[in-house]
């Protein structure tokens, strides 16, 4: 049987993993948002979509969806 102390330790491990995953997701979302913001600025400057795709690593369809 698992003691209360062991249960607490397990809960703490899961909490730490959840926090780490949340931070990683937030960073990834922030990077993606910055790519989209950059693409929008480049579109506003009338930059060719192919150049935007190369610069931001977004697909042409992702860029077209931002228009």
Beta strands, then each sheet from edge to edge (+ up, - down):
end
